[in-house]
Amino acid sequence: MKFNKKLAQTQQNIPTSSLPDIIFMLLIFFMVSTVLREVDILVEYQLPEAIAVEKIDNKRLLSYIWVGRDERIQIDDSIVPVEAISNIAYGKRMNNPNIIMSLRVDRGSRMGIVSDIQQELRRADALRINYSALVKF
């Protein structure tokens, strides 16, 4: 007696009726949770390297000051003179007293420009200063 194998005749379809809902939920989630770049960097800089680096978790407390190779200073979206830093930093401190001024200075810049920026930040009573650097391996 010969046995014939019976093949299953059922088709397994994946239900796709809720697929558009899931796609729109994911789209809305990523639109809400994505942080876009707020500032266009106008100066060219290359950060120095450091051995001991500490990461700041709350990036919303940071306000960046960029110093380029040509020693131009940028805060937010504009190039500013050194003398204007104290007024800008004071305004930022009034809006957020816990703000940290983060200096992103080119590795070839003179220490004099950094010292001038520090003096202006002292005038604005912005004493929480961070120096950005790359991790040296």
Phi, psi and omega per residue, in radians:
M1 nan 2.302 -3.090
K2 -1.814 2.327 3.128
F3 -1.736 2.305 3.077
N4 -1.710 2.358 3.089
K5 -1.374 2.347 3.126
K6 -1.693 2.105 3.124
L7 -1.521 2.470 3.134
A8 -1.223 2.375 -3.096
Q9 -1.783 0.132 -3.104
T10 -1.485 2.492 3.070
Q11 -1.871 2.369 -3.135
Q12 -1.780 1.878 3.122
N13 -1.748 2.465 3.057
I14 -1.530 2.196 -3.139
P15 -1.214 2.189 -3.097
T16 -1.984 0.238 -3.103
S17 -1.209 -0.523 -3.126
S18 -1.704 0.081 -3.114
L19 -1.082 -0.777 3.095
P20 -1.066 -0.630 3.115
D21 -1.108 -0.755 -3.130
I22 -1.153 -0.708 3.137
I23 -1.106 -0.779 -3.141
F24 -1.189 -0.595 3.079
M25 -1.138 -0.745 3.095
L26 -1.146 -0.708 3.123
L27 -1.076 -0.805 3.123
I28 -1.126 -0.705 3.118
F29 -1.035 -0.829 -3.109
F30 -1.238 -0.544 3.084
M31 -1.175 -0.663 -3.115
V32 -1.323 -0.661 -3.015
S33 -1.570 -0.136 -3.111
T34 -1.448 2.344 3.071
V35 -1.830 2.137 -3.129
L36 -1.535 2.711 3.092
R37 -1.123 2.263 -3.065
E38 -1.644 -0.443 -3.001
V39 -2.209 2.386 2.986
D40 -1.614 2.165 -3.095
I41 -1.411 2.110 -3.064
L42 -1.727 -0.230 -3.111
V43 -1.887 2.640 3.073
E44 -1.643 2.280 3.133
Y45 -2.596 2.728 3.052
Q46 -2.313 2.078 -3.049
L47 -1.208 2.554 3.045
P48 -1.257 2.930 3.130
E49 -1.816 2.579 3.129
A50 -2.433 2.684 3.125
I51 -1.497 -0.813 -3.124
A52 -1.761 1.904 -3.119
V53 -2.170 2.377 3.101
E54 -2.015 2.316 -3.108
K55 -1.591 2.371 3.088
I56 -1.648 2.192 -3.057
D57 -1.326 -0.768 -3.054
N58 -1.610 1.688 -3.101
K59 -1.261 -0.279 -3.133
R60 -1.249 -0.296 3.113
L61 -1.484 -0.135 -3.052
L62 -1.601 2.455 2.954
S63 -2.227 2.153 -2.992
Y64 -1.615 2.472 2.966
I65 -2.138 2.039 -3.136
W66 -1.747 2.387 3.026
V67 -2.131 2.070 -3.055
G68 -1.511 -3.135 3.127
R69 -1.062 -0.615 -3.140
D70 -1.549 0.198 3.098
E71 1.130 0.422 2.964
R72 -1.365 2.532 -3.083
I73 -1.946 2.282 3.125
Q74 -2.136 2.277 2.984
I75 -2.206 2.259 -3.048
D76 0.997 -2.113 -3.074
D77 -1.881 0.293 -3.066
S78 -2.344 2.638 3.048
I79 -1.498 2.238 -3.056
V80 -2.207 2.676 3.001
P81 -1.357 2.873 -3.098
V82 -1.052 -0.646 -3.072
E83 -1.146 -0.391 -3.103
A84 -1.483 -0.164 -3.059
I85 -1.126 -0.681 -3.086
S86 -1.124 -0.722 3.129
N87 -1.156 -0.736 -3.138
I88 -1.153 -0.789 -3.134
A89 -1.140 -0.639 3.115
Y90 -1.126 -0.738 3.097
G91 -1.102 -0.683 3.109
K92 -1.179 -0.640 3.112
R93 -1.193 -0.570 3.113
M94 -1.196 -0.637 3.103
N95 -1.271 -0.652 -3.105
N96 -2.505 1.757 -3.085
P97 -1.123 -0.357 -3.111
N98 -1.630 0.246 -3.043
I99 -1.176 2.516 3.097
I100 -1.981 2.158 3.113
M101 -1.514 2.032 -3.084
S102 -1.803 2.089 -3.140
L103 -1.609 2.159 3.045
R104 -1.991 1.606 -3.003
V105 -1.846 2.396 3.081
D106 -1.088 2.501 -3.066
R107 -1.133 -0.368 -3.138
G108 -1.673 0.085 -3.107
S109 -1.273 2.690 3.087
R110 -1.255 2.606 3.092
M111 -1.223 -0.386 3.126
G112 -1.067 -0.702 3.138
I113 -1.196 -0.627 3.097
V114 -1.170 -0.711 3.108
S115 -1.124 -0.700 3.095
D116 -1.097 -0.729 3.112
I117 -1.124 -0.718 3.114
Q118 -1.079 -0.723 3.121
Q119 -1.102 -0.725 3.115
E120 -1.147 -0.665 3.105
L121 -1.185 -0.592 3.059
R122 -1.132 -0.694 3.105
R123 -1.080 -0.577 3.136
A124 -1.509 0.020 -3.102
D125 1.055 0.529 3.049
A126 -1.678 1.474 -2.995
L127 -1.645 -0.126 3.076
R128 -1.565 1.798 -3.061
I129 -2.131 2.423 3.107
N130 -2.140 2.434 3.077
Y131 -1.920 2.048 -3.099
S132 -1.384 2.457 3.109
A133 -2.667 2.834 3.060
L134 -1.613 2.675 3.125
V135 -1.362 2.231 3.107
K136 -1.609 2.225 -3.119
F137 -1.654 nan nan
